[in-house]
Amino acid sequence: MAIGLHLMSCSGTQGVPFRKAVMMLGASGTNFNIMSNVVAENTATVARAVGCTDDPDPQVTLDYGNRPFGKVALYPSYDDDCIPDRPSVLLRKGAFVKGISIMGSWVANDDAWYAQPTISHKASVLANFQPFVLGLSQSSLQRLLTLYPLVDFIHLVHIDEKSTTEYYRAARINRDIWFTCPVIDFTRQYTWFGRDSNVRLYDMDQTKFGPVFQYRGVLQLRVSHLSDIPYLNEDVAASGDNSAHQRELEWKCRCLCYFRRPDNF
């Protein structure tokens, strides 16, 4: 998300301090992280939790939750200044810095840890993301479910993972809403308005976190959110899979994303 917000800050009129970027962990077209009651409510909740109760700034949200690794994420909000409008609106206006080489990505099971593994009804699937995706009618919600027929996820269920078919359905919907679709949409619009922009996409299907997930009893996470970080940013989980195969893959990923040759990418 940070890369997209940099590119759209001030409607793209002030430039950015980089020429190439890897867009990981979502894109800024995901408006529910920018402009909704969730942002304001989380701002107040986190401010109280950390003891900052003197007029907390409503323009910034620190949002943390019960994630497998623990996490503190910074979500800015629409402010009529640095972010002058909803990111999806800016994107469709072409109001962003152009001419930047971009590599966009998502991870195979990118949002698997946000759903409860035991959910068993379609109402629970919808409730999993409705607080964040505002304004959808009941007909739209039902239409969304038809795009993810339950039969498509039966093969993912394993008895040792203690997860339901509805869980995998919810995880896939979450992944597409939060990560895959925003990245595809952003890069499509960026290419359309940029014309000569150099844009690439990748779908990460590898993880080093297998041993960690097995130890913690959360094998259903598989290639989860943040799985690409150890390959690209040299952050290796101490108990992760550091086999020879993984180290070789890590080296290849870093060569690709660090643009080792000036004329590469």
LOMI-337683 format. One record per residue: residue number from 1; chain; x, y, z of N, C-alpha, C in turn. Coordinates in pm, 1 decimal. Atoms other than C-alpha are relative to their C-alpha. Example, Ala and Ser with C-alpha at 12.3 -4.5 7.8 and 13.67 -1.06 7.14 Angstrom:
2
num,chaine,n.px,n.py,n.pz,ca.px,ca.py,ca.pz,c.px,c.py,c.pz
1,A,89.0,-119.0,0.0,1230.0,-450.0,780.0,90.0,120.0,0.0
2,A,-82.0,-119.0,-6.0,1367.0,-106.0,714.0,-77.0,109.0,73.0
END
This chain:
265
num,chaine,n.px,n.py,n.pz,ca.px,ca.py,ca.pz,c.px,c.py,c.pz
1,A,81.4,-120.8,0.0,0.0,0.0,0.0,85.1,126.2,0.0
2,A,-82.3,-119.7,-13.4,281.9,244.6,83.0,46.8,52.3,-135.4
3,A,-48.2,-42.8,131.6,415.8,249.3,-274.5,-110.3,74.6,-74.2
4,A,111.6,-63.8,69.2,73.7,330.8,-417.5,-32.0,137.1,57.2
5,A,29.1,-128.5,-62.8,16.5,609.1,-164.1,107.4,103.4,-32.3
6,A,-106.2,-91.4,42.2,356.0,760.7,-243.1,-28.0,51.9,-140.9
7,A,21.1,-38.4,139.1,271.7,761.0,-612.3,-120.0,93.4,-16.6
8,A,120.2,-81.7,12.0,-70.6,920.9,-555.2,-1.9,119.5,93.6
9,A,-3.0,-114.0,-91.7,31.4,1167.1,-284.3,2.4,131.0,-78.4
10,A,10.0,-131.5,66.0,-53.3,1525.7,-379.8,-37.8,-15.2,-147.4
11,A,47.0,28.7,136.4,-217.5,1379.8,-692.7,115.1,-19.8,-98.5
12,A,-113.0,28.3,87.3,126.8,1293.3,-826.2,77.0,121.7,-45.3
13,A,-62.6,-124.3,47.2,239.6,1655.2,-858.7,137.3,26.1,60.3
14,A,-125.1,-28.9,-70.4,537.1,1637.4,-621.5,110.2,-101.6,-26.7
15,A,-100.6,101.0,29.4,720.1,1334.2,-759.7,22.9,-94.4,117.5
16,A,-33.8,97.1,-104.6,865.8,1046.1,-556.9,151.6,-19.8,1.6
17,A,-146.0,14.0,-11.4,1221.0,971.5,-430.4,51.5,-135.5,-46.3
18,A,-46.3,128.6,50.4,1255.4,646.4,-627.1,-39.0,-13.6,-146.7
19,A,28.4,24.9,141.0,1257.3,519.2,-986.2,-60.4,-138.3,-23.9
20,A,50.2,136.2,10.6,1168.0,152.1,-924.9,-58.4,-40.3,133.7
21,A,64.6,36.9,-126.1,943.6,-11.5,-666.9,-62.9,-138.2,-9.9
22,A,70.4,127.2,-11.9,811.8,-348.5,-553.1,-122.9,23.3,86.5
23,A,124.7,-23.7,-70.2,446.0,-317.5,-453.4,-46.0,-131.6,63.1
24,A,34.3,121.5,-73.0,391.4,-584.7,-187.3,-111.7,28.8,99.4
25,A,97.6,-8.1,-108.8,108.2,-651.5,59.8,-113.8,95.4,-29.8
26,A,117.6,-78.5,32.5,-171.4,-478.3,-126.6,32.8,126.4,-76.5
27,A,-15.2,-125.2,73.8,-229.2,-156.4,-317.7,-95.1,103.4,58.4
28,A,74.6,-107.9,-64.5,-376.6,178.7,-228.6,-141.7,17.0,-52.8
29,A,139.0,-3.9,43.5,-698.5,118.6,-420.4,-94.1,-65.7,98.5
30,A,81.3,64.9,-102.5,-818.7,-71.6,-113.4,-52.7,107.2,94.9
31,A,43.9,-121.9,-67.5,-1028.6,217.1,13.2,-40.4,-19.0,145.1
32,A,49.4,14.8,-136.9,-1154.7,62.3,335.6,110.4,23.4,102.0
33,A,-108.8,-34.1,-91.7,-811.0,116.1,487.9,28.3,149.6,1.5
34,A,-29.0,-140.9,14.7,-821.4,483.4,392.1,-114.9,87.3,48.6
35,A,112.4,-90.6,-22.5,-1171.6,619.7,437.9,-121.4,-79.3,47.3
36,A,116.1,67.0,-56.3,-1419.1,448.5,670.1,-1.8,20.2,149.5
37,A,9.1,-12.0,-145.0,-1540.3,445.9,1028.9,101.8,-89.5,69.9
38,A,-96.9,91.8,-58.6,-1302.4,155.6,1091.6,129.3,73.6,33.6
39,A,-123.0,-75.4,-21.9,-1007.7,394.6,1058.5,-10.1,83.1,126.7
40,A,15.9,-87.1,-116.5,-1141.3,643.4,1314.6,-14.5,-80.4,129.0
41,A,21.6,80.6,-120.1,-1255.0,374.4,1557.0,129.4,-66.8,45.7
42,A,-126.0,62.9,-36.8,-922.0,193.1,1544.7,100.2,102.7,54.4
43,A,-86.2,-105.1,-52.1,-738.0,521.7,1596.3,-24.8,21.1,148.4
44,A,34.9,-24.8,-140.2,-926.1,583.0,1920.5,31.4,-120.4,87.8
45,A,-22.9,122.3,-78.2,-902.4,219.9,2036.5,147.6,-19.4,30.6
46,A,-143.0,19.0,-19.6,-527.6,195.2,1985.2,58.1,110.7,86.9
47,A,-48.9,-110.6,-82.7,-468.5,538.6,2135.8,-27.5,-26.5,147.6
48,A,32.5,31.4,-139.1,-647.1,430.5,2452.9,86.2,-114.9,51.1
49,A,-74.9,118.7,-42.4,-463.1,97.3,2460.8,144.3,33.8,35.1
50,A,-140.7,-34.6,-25.5,-120.7,262.6,2452.6,14.4,123.0,89.2
51,A,-5.8,-110.3,-95.0,-214.3,545.7,2689.1,8.2,137.8,-60.6
52,A,-2.5,-131.7,66.0,-227.4,827.2,2431.6,-143.8,49.2,-15.1
53,A,142.0,-36.4,0.2,-568.1,965.1,2522.3,-25.2,148.2,-15.0
54,A,17.6,-143.8,15.9,-505.5,1338.0,2476.5,-19.6,34.4,-147.2
55,A,35.1,-39.9,135.9,-686.9,1418.1,2153.0,78.2,-77.4,-105.5
56,A,-72.4,77.7,101.2,-557.2,1131.8,1934.5,-29.3,50.4,-140.5
57,A,11.2,-50.0,136.9,-497.5,1233.8,1575.2,-90.2,-91.2,-82.6
58,A,90.4,85.5,77.1,-790.4,1106.8,1364.8,51.8,-31.7,-138.2
59,A,-49.9,21.9,134.7,-577.9,1112.1,1051.6,91.6,-120.6,-11.0
60,A,-91.3,114.3,3.9,-359.5,818.6,1147.5,-55.3,-112.2,86.5
61,A,48.0,115.1,-75.2,-456.6,469.6,1260.6,112.8,-99.3,21.9
62,A,-86.8,113.0,-30.0,-240.0,215.9,1435.8,-90.5,-118.0,25.3
63,A,90.8,112.8,-6.2,-413.5,-112.0,1381.2,80.6,-126.2,25.2
64,A,-71.5,123.5,-26.1,-290.2,-429.3,1542.7,-100.1,-107.0,41.2
65,A,92.3,108.1,-30.6,-446.4,-769.9,1598.2,73.3,-126.6,36.4
66,A,-56.1,129.0,-39.3,-393.0,-1130.9,1688.3,49.4,-72.8,-123.7
67,A,-60.4,60.2,118.4,-168.7,-1223.4,1395.7,103.1,-103.8,43.3
68,A,-97.0,103.8,-37.1,64.9,-1522.8,1388.6,134.7,54.6,44.6
69,A,-130.5,-54.4,-35.0,371.4,-1298.1,1414.2,-10.4,127.9,81.7
70,A,16.7,-130.1,-62.8,222.7,-993.7,1582.5,23.3,107.0,-105.1
71,A,-9.6,-96.3,107.3,185.7,-678.6,1378.3,-51.8,135.7,45.2
72,A,51.0,-134.9,-14.1,152.4,-303.0,1399.1,4.9,63.0,-138.0
73,A,6.8,-55.1,135.1,36.7,-141.3,1074.4,-49.1,143.1,5.1
74,A,37.3,-139.9,6.8,8.3,227.0,991.4,-90.8,22.9,-120.1
75,A,95.0,-26.5,107.1,-299.0,322.6,787.9,-35.3,148.5,-1.7
76,A,40.6,-139.7,10.3,-327.5,687.5,679.8,-141.7,9.7,-53.1
77,A,136.8,-17.4,46.8,-666.9,829.4,595.8,-8.4,116.3,-98.6
78,A,28.8,-107.6,93.2,-809.7,1056.2,330.1,-3.9,132.4,76.4
79,A,-14.1,-121.5,-80.1,-720.0,1409.9,443.3,-10.8,129.9,-79.5
80,A,12.6,-119.4,84.5,-781.8,1652.2,150.8,132.7,72.7,-21.1
81,A,-129.9,-65.2,13.2,-408.1,1725.0,152.1,97.1,-95.3,-69.1
82,A,-92.7,96.7,58.7,-146.5,1454.6,102.5,-75.5,-104.0,-82.8
83,A,88.4,90.4,74.7,-422.3,1213.6,-0.8,-127.9,77.2,-28.7
84,A,109.3,-94.1,24.8,-669.4,1452.3,-168.4,-134.8,-63.6,-33.5
85,A,127.3,65.0,30.5,-934.1,1194.8,-256.4,16.3,-149.0,24.0
86,A,-8.5,144.8,-12.9,-1017.9,826.6,-236.4,101.7,-52.0,-101.8
87,A,-101.6,50.7,92.6,-726.7,632.4,-389.7,-57.9,-56.5,-130.0
88,A,58.4,54.4,122.4,-958.2,454.1,-634.7,-41.7,111.0,-96.0
89,A,35.6,-114.4,84.2,-1077.7,794.8,-760.6,124.8,59.1,-64.5
90,A,-125.9,-52.8,53.4,-722.9,926.9,-798.1,56.7,-91.4,-107.8
91,A,-53.3,97.9,93.8,-624.5,608.7,-976.2,-67.8,12.7,-135.5
92,A,73.8,-8.3,125.4,-898.6,645.7,-1236.5,9.0,135.4,-67.1
93,A,-28.6,-130.2,60.2,-805.1,1007.2,-1294.9,141.6,6.6,-56.3
94,A,-140.1,-5.4,39.3,-443.8,917.7,-1359.1,78.7,98.0,83.6
95,A,-63.8,-98.4,-88.2,-350.4,1141.7,-1065.7,108.4,-66.2,83.2
96,A,-111.6,64.0,-68.4,-22.0,974.4,-978.0,128.3,26.1,-78.0
97,A,-130.3,-16.1,64.8,349.7,995.6,-1054.6,17.2,-111.5,-102.4
98,A,-13.4,97.1,108.5,417.2,822.3,-1384.6,146.8,-27.3,-30.7
99,A,-135.2,31.0,43.2,721.3,659.1,-1536.5,83.8,-78.7,98.4
100,A,-71.4,80.2,-98.8,813.5,443.3,-1236.4,-13.2,-148.0,-36.4
101,A,5.1,144.3,22.0,904.8,77.0,-1294.5,-56.9,-66.4,125.0
102,A,70.5,56.8,-114.6,672.6,-125.8,-1072.7,-10.4,-152.0,-14.1
103,A,26.5,142.3,-9.1,660.7,-489.5,-969.3,-109.6,-19.0,105.3
104,A,111.9,20.8,-91.4,321.2,-572.2,-815.4,-13.2,-147.5,34.8
105,A,3.5,139.5,-42.9,251.2,-888.0,-617.9,-113.1,-27.5,97.7
106,A,83.2,51.1,-107.8,26.3,-1093.8,-396.9,50.9,-139.1,34.0
107,A,-44.6,131.6,-46.5,76.9,-1419.4,-204.6,-116.9,-97.2,-10.7
108,A,103.6,98.6,30.4,-115.2,-1741.8,-275.5,-111.1,-6.2,103.8
109,A,100.1,4.0,-107.8,-292.1,-1749.0,64.3,10.8,128.6,81.8
110,A,-38.4,-127.3,-60.0,-241.6,-1380.8,137.4,-83.2,40.5,121.1
111,A,82.9,-45.6,-111.5,-532.7,-1330.5,375.1,-52.4,-114.7,84.0
112,A,49.7,119.8,-68.0,-561.2,-1674.2,530.5,-10.9,15.4,150.3
113,A,4.1,-6.3,-146.1,-503.3,-1559.4,887.6,-106.2,95.2,53.5
114,A,102.6,-91.6,-47.0,-791.0,-1309.5,899.8,-135.4,-68.2,20.2
115,A,125.8,73.9,-17.5,-1068.5,-1569.8,887.6,15.6,-103.8,110.4
116,A,-1.6,104.1,-102.8,-1161.1,-1810.7,1165.0,-7.2,-137.2,-66.8
117,A,-3.5,130.9,66.3,-1072.2,-2169.9,1062.4,-126.0,-83.0,19.1
118,A,116.3,83.5,-31.4,-1393.8,-2304.8,1215.4,-130.1,51.4,-58.5
119,A,126.4,-51.5,52.1,-1650.0,-2090.7,1030.8,-63.6,-102.7,-92.8
120,A,67.0,108.5,73.3,-1914.0,-2308.8,869.8,-124.8,45.8,-73.2
121,A,118.8,-49.7,69.2,-2185.1,-2084.2,723.0,38.2,116.9,-89.8
122,A,-31.4,-109.1,92.6,-2191.0,-1841.9,432.6,-19.8,136.1,65.6
123,A,19.1,-126.4,-71.5,-2320.0,-1571.9,668.2,128.7,39.9,72.4
124,A,-127.4,-27.2,-67.6,-1992.0,-1603.0,860.6,107.2,42.8,-99.4
125,A,-93.9,-40.3,104.8,-1797.9,-1574.1,536.0,-18.2,147.7,-31.4
126,A,28.6,-140.0,30.5,-1970.0,-1244.8,457.5,35.8,90.9,117.3
127,A,-27.7,-81.2,-118.8,-1938.3,-1117.1,814.2,149.1,20.9,19.8
128,A,-144.1,-7.7,-16.5,-1564.5,-1175.0,790.2,59.5,126.1,-61.3
129,A,-56.4,-118.7,64.4,-1510.9,-879.4,557.2,-95.1,119.6,-5.0
130,A,95.8,-109.0,10.5,-1829.2,-669.0,576.2,35.1,125.2,80.7
131,A,-34.8,-123.4,-72.2,-1697.3,-433.4,848.1,98.2,89.0,-75.5
132,A,-102.3,-75.2,71.5,-1425.0,-325.4,605.2,-44.6,43.4,-138.7
133,A,47.6,-30.9,134.4,-1606.3,-326.0,270.1,-141.8,54.1,14.7
134,A,125.2,-65.1,-33.9,-1886.7,-76.7,308.7,-89.9,20.5,-121.2
135,A,95.8,-41.8,100.7,-2203.8,-15.4,112.0,-45.2,-106.0,-98.2
136,A,43.6,103.8,92.5,-2252.8,-350.4,-61.3,-142.5,-43.8,33.8
137,A,137.7,45.5,-20.2,-2617.4,-448.8,-108.7,-2.7,-150.9,21.2
138,A,12.2,143.8,-19.6,-2745.7,-793.7,-19.4,12.5,-75.6,-131.9
139,A,-11.0,67.1,130.4,-2776.4,-878.7,-387.8,145.7,-6.7,-45.6
140,A,-141.7,1.1,36.0,-2410.7,-781.3,-441.2,76.1,-103.2,81.1
141,A,-66.7,97.7,-85.7,-2302.6,-992.9,-146.0,-28.3,-142.4,-46.5
142,A,34.5,133.6,48.0,-2489.8,-1294.5,-275.6,66.0,-29.5,-134.7
143,A,-69.0,15.9,127.1,-2346.8,-1238.8,-621.3,147.0,-32.1,22.3
144,A,-139.3,25.6,-32.9,-2000.3,-1230.5,-467.5,21.2,-146.0,38.1
145,A,-12.6,140.6,-40.2,-2056.2,-1572.3,-310.1,-7.2,-93.5,-119.8
146,A,10.5,87.2,117.5,-2156.0,-1718.6,-646.6,129.8,-4.2,-80.4
147,A,-129.0,-1.2,69.6,-1814.4,-1618.7,-780.8,101.5,-91.7,66.7
148,A,-87.9,89.0,-76.2,-1657.7,-1844.0,-516.9,-79.6,-122.5,46.4
149,A,79.4,116.8,-38.5,-1858.1,-2169.0,-526.0,74.0,-89.9,97.8
150,A,-60.7,77.3,-107.6,-1795.6,-2385.7,-223.2,74.5,-122.4,-52.1
151,A,-60.8,121.3,54.6,-1708.2,-2685.6,-438.6,145.6,23.9,-41.4
152,A,-136.4,-31.1,42.7,-1391.6,-2506.2,-552.7,102.4,-11.6,113.1
153,A,-90.7,-1.9,-113.8,-1246.2,-2528.3,-201.1,1.2,-130.2,79.4
154,A,6.9,127.6,-71.8,-1331.1,-2881.5,-94.4,134.8,-69.5,3.0
155,A,-127.8,71.3,7.7,-994.9,-3016.0,-208.9,106.0,57.1,94.5
156,A,-97.8,-61.6,-88.8,-813.9,-2777.5,27.4,-10.3,-49.1,143.9
157,A,24.2,41.5,-138.2,-960.0,-2931.2,342.1,79.9,-125.5,33.1
158,A,-73.9,115.0,-50.3,-729.8,-3165.1,536.3,-33.9,-19.5,147.0
159,A,45.9,28.7,-135.2,-828.3,-3337.3,857.8,97.6,49.0,106.6
160,A,-98.1,-41.8,-100.2,-502.2,-3245.4,1034.0,9.3,151.0,14.3
161,A,-4.6,-145.5,-8.3,-556.5,-2874.3,969.7,-118.9,59.0,76.6
162,A,116.4,-42.9,-77.8,-894.9,-2849.7,1146.0,-61.9,127.5,-55.3
163,A,57.7,-116.3,65.7,-1024.7,-2598.6,893.3,-113.4,-44.4,-91.6
164,A,118.6,33.8,78.4,-1354.6,-2590.2,706.6,11.2,49.2,-143.8
165,A,6.0,-47.5,137.7,-1438.6,-2543.5,342.6,-34.8,148.3,-5.1
166,A,39.0,-140.9,-4.2,-1603.9,-2212.3,428.5,117.4,88.7,39.8
167,A,-118.8,-77.2,-37.5,-1278.4,-2100.1,589.2,84.4,32.4,-123.1
168,A,-82.4,-22.5,118.7,-1086.0,-2145.5,264.3,-70.9,91.8,-98.5
169,A,77.9,-91.3,84.2,-1365.8,-1970.7,77.7,16.1,143.9,49.6
170,A,-14.8,-133.6,-57.8,-1349.3,-1674.3,316.4,140.6,53.8,-20.7
171,A,-138.2,-42.7,16.0,-970.7,-1665.1,297.3,27.6,45.3,-143.0
172,A,-21.9,-37.8,139.8,-977.5,-1651.6,-83.1,-69.2,131.5,-33.8
173,A,70.1,-126.4,23.3,-1238.7,-1376.2,-90.2,77.8,114.5,63.0
174,A,-79.4,-102.8,-67.3,-1036.1,-1179.5,162.6,126.0,33.2,-79.6
175,A,-123.1,-22.8,76.0,-719.5,-1227.6,-40.0,-27.2,86.2,-122.3
176,A,28.5,-73.3,122.8,-880.9,-1100.4,-357.8,-41.7,143.6,27.9
177,A,45.8,-134.7,-32.6,-1048.9,-800.8,-191.3,114.1,87.0,51.4
178,A,-105.0,-78.0,-65.0,-748.7,-692.0,12.5,125.4,12.7,-85.2
179,A,-131.7,5.2,62.7,-458.4,-787.5,-211.5,-4.0,-17.1,-152.5
180,A,-13.5,30.7,142.5,-498.9,-948.3,-554.3,-67.4,102.7,-89.8
181,A,73.6,-91.2,89.0,-768.3,-729.9,-711.2,52.5,143.3,6.2
182,A,-56.5,-135.3,-1.7,-629.0,-396.0,-583.5,132.4,11.9,-75.7
183,A,-128.0,-5.4,70.5,-283.3,-480.7,-719.1,-21.4,-6.5,-150.9
184,A,27.5,11.3,143.5,-419.1,-588.9,-1057.5,-62.6,129.2,-51.9
185,A,66.0,-123.4,42.0,-642.0,-281.7,-1076.5,99.4,115.7,-4.9
186,A,-97.4,-109.7,-3.0,-361.9,-45.0,-975.1,93.8,-7.6,-119.9
187,A,-97.4,12.2,108.6,-113.1,-181.4,-1227.4,-66.4,16.9,-137.1
188,A,72.2,-20.9,126.0,-378.1,-185.8,-1501.5,-17.8,149.0,-27.7
189,A,19.3,-143.3,17.7,-461.6,181.2,-1445.7,133.8,71.1,-20.5
190,A,-132.2,-62.2,12.6,-95.2,267.5,-1407.5,53.7,-18.2,-141.8
191,A,-44.3,26.7,136.8,-16.4,105.7,-1742.4,-81.2,80.5,-99.8
192,A,88.0,-71.3,93.0,-315.9,267.6,-1910.6,37.9,148.8,-8.6
193,A,-30.6,-142.7,-0.6,-231.5,623.1,-1803.7,148.1,27.5,-25.5
194,A,-142.6,-20.1,18.5,145.2,577.8,-1805.3,48.9,-33.3,-138.1
195,A,-33.8,41.1,136.3,152.1,418.1,-2149.6,134.1,-71.5,-9.3
196,A,-132.4,61.5,14.0,527.3,353.1,-2146.5,51.9,-54.5,132.0
197,A,-42.7,49.5,-130.5,533.8,236.0,-1783.6,43.1,-145.5,-7.6
198,A,-51.3,136.4,-4.6,728.5,-79.9,-1708.8,-57.8,-67.8,123.2
199,A,73.3,61.8,-110.6,499.9,-298.3,-1494.1,5.4,-151.0,-11.4
200,A,-0.4,145.6,-5.6,530.7,-662.4,-1388.3,-81.9,-45.9,120.4
201,A,76.4,58.8,-110.3,317.7,-888.9,-1165.5,56.2,-137.3,34.2
202,A,-32.1,137.6,-36.4,397.2,-1202.1,-968.1,-92.2,-48.3,111.3
203,A,81.7,67.1,-101.9,197.2,-1446.4,-755.6,93.7,-90.7,79.1
204,A,-94.9,74.9,-82.1,413.3,-1578.6,-468.3,-63.5,-128.9,49.8
205,A,56.4,128.3,-41.9,355.2,-1950.1,-408.4,96.4,-80.9,85.9
206,A,-97.4,66.2,-86.4,647.8,-2027.6,-175.8,1.2,67.9,136.6
207,A,-12.5,-56.9,-133.6,699.4,-1978.3,197.7,110.1,-69.7,78.0
208,A,-96.9,57.7,-93.1,969.1,-2031.7,458.2,-63.7,-30.1,135.2
209,A,64.1,7.7,-130.4,714.4,-2033.7,738.5,-60.1,-135.9,33.6
210,A,59.0,131.7,-24.0,612.1,-2400.9,708.4,29.7,-56.5,138.0
211,A,-30.8,53.2,-133.7,800.4,-2516.8,1022.5,-63.3,82.0,112.6
212,A,61.4,-85.7,-101.4,667.6,-2219.2,1217.7,-148.6,-30.4,12.7
213,A,143.6,28.2,-1.7,308.6,-2288.7,1118.2,-28.4,-138.7,58.5
214,A,18.3,134.1,-55.2,348.2,-2658.5,1200.1,14.8,2.1,151.7
215,A,-23.3,-8.9,-144.1,484.6,-2577.1,1545.7,-118.4,66.5,70.5
216,A,109.1,-73.3,-62.2,200.1,-2336.4,1615.2,-136.9,-58.6,-29.3
217,A,127.2,65.4,29.0,-67.6,-2567.2,1477.2,-91.4,78.5,-91.2
218,A,80.4,-79.7,92.7,-181.0,-2334.5,1199.8,41.3,-30.4,-144.8
219,A,-42.7,40.4,133.6,-91.8,-2532.7,889.4,-91.4,51.9,-110.0
220,A,94.0,-49.4,101.1,-401.2,-2396.0,714.7,45.2,133.3,-60.8
221,A,-47.1,-128.4,53.2,-215.2,-2066.2,663.9,81.0,-16.6,-127.7
222,A,-75.0,33.5,122.1,12.3,-2228.6,403.1,89.2,116.2,-45.7
223,A,-81.1,-112.0,50.4,168.6,-1958.6,180.0,-72.9,128.3,40.2
224,A,80.3,-106.8,-59.9,37.9,-1680.2,401.9,53.5,138.7,-30.9
225,A,-41.3,-139.5,1.6,57.8,-1305.6,414.2,140.1,13.1,61.4
226,A,-139.2,-24.7,-41.0,420.4,-1186.3,455.9,96.6,-109.6,-42.9
227,A,-89.9,108.4,40.5,559.4,-1507.0,302.6,110.3,46.6,-93.3
228,A,-102.4,-46.5,93.3,748.6,-1306.4,41.9,109.1,83.6,67.0
229,A,-95.9,-88.5,-66.3,927.2,-1084.7,296.4,137.8,-64.8,17.5
230,A,-133.4,58.7,-19.7,1209.7,-1331.2,384.9,79.3,-17.0,-129.6
231,A,-70.0,19.2,126.2,1288.5,-1384.4,17.2,54.4,131.4,-55.9
232,A,-33.5,-126.1,64.0,1308.2,-1017.8,-74.8,74.8,98.0,88.9
233,A,-54.8,-102.5,-89.0,1413.0,-823.6,233.0,99.6,-52.7,102.6
234,A,-101.3,59.7,-86.8,1659.1,-1057.7,405.5,-47.7,-18.7,144.5
235,A,53.9,26.9,-133.0,1425.9,-1106.4,703.0,-35.9,-148.1,7.2
236,A,19.1,144.1,-2.8,1456.5,-1477.8,771.3,-49.1,-42.2,137.9
237,A,52.1,50.1,-127.2,1241.7,-1640.9,1040.2,100.2,-99.0,58.7
238,A,-101.9,82.9,-64.1,1475.7,-1806.8,1290.9,-33.3,-148.1,-7.9
239,A,41.1,140.4,3.4,1273.4,-2128.2,1290.0,-60.9,-38.1,-134.0
240,A,58.3,26.7,130.3,1173.6,-2110.8,925.4,80.3,-101.9,-79.4
241,A,-65.0,95.4,89.2,1273.1,-2331.7,634.7,116.7,69.6,-69.6
242,A,-119.9,-58.1,59.7,1630.1,-2233.9,547.3,83.3,-106.3,-70.5
243,A,-67.1,106.6,73.5,1711.2,-2539.0,337.9,74.2,57.8,-120.4
244,A,-77.9,-44.5,115.9,1944.3,-2520.5,39.5,-91.7,48.5,-112.1
245,A,94.5,-39.6,104.1,1647.3,-2504.0,-197.6,-56.6,138.3,28.8
246,A,57.1,-129.3,-36.2,1497.2,-2210.8,-6.2,103.7,111.3,-11.3
247,A,-104.4,-102.2,11.2,1827.6,-2025.0,6.4,26.5,36.2,-146.1
248,A,-18.0,-27.6,142.6,1866.1,-2062.8,-369.2,-113.8,85.7,-53.8
249,A,115.3,-78.1,42.8,1514.2,-1932.5,-424.5,8.7,143.1,53.1
250,A,-18.3,-132.4,-62.2,1587.1,-1645.1,-186.6,97.3,84.1,-82.1
251,A,-100.2,-71.6,78.8,1895.2,-1547.3,-386.5,-58.0,45.3,-133.8
252,A,59.4,-35.0,129.0,1703.3,-1553.7,-716.3,-100.1,113.7,14.1
253,A,99.5,-105.2,-21.6,1423.8,-1339.4,-574.6,67.0,134.8,24.8
254,A,-69.0,-125.7,-29.7,1667.3,-1080.4,-443.1,69.0,56.6,-122.5
255,A,-61.0,-46.7,124.9,1852.7,-1064.4,-773.4,-104.1,68.6,-87.2
256,A,106.7,-55.0,82.7,1522.0,-998.5,-946.9,-46.5,134.5,52.0
257,A,62.4,-118.9,-56.3,1391.0,-736.0,-708.2,98.0,110.4,35.0
258,A,-97.4,-105.4,-25.7,1713.3,-551.4,-637.7,51.0,62.2,-129.0
259,A,-35.4,-59.4,127.8,1751.8,-480.0,-1010.0,151.6,14.4,-12.7
260,A,-147.0,-3.9,-8.9,2120.7,-572.1,-998.6,63.5,65.2,-124.7
261,A,-55.5,-62.5,121.9,2176.3,-466.2,-1362.6,-75.6,129.7,-28.6
262,A,66.4,-127.6,23.7,2101.4,-102.8,-1449.4,-106.3,-6.4,-109.4
263,A,96.4,7.0,109.7,1919.4,-204.4,-1767.3,-104.9,-107.2,22.9
264,A,95.5,107.5,-26.8,1719.6,-481.3,-1599.2,-132.5,57.7,48.8
265,A,133.3,-40.6,-41.0,1342.2,-452.5,-1547.4,-30.7,140.7,-50.6
END
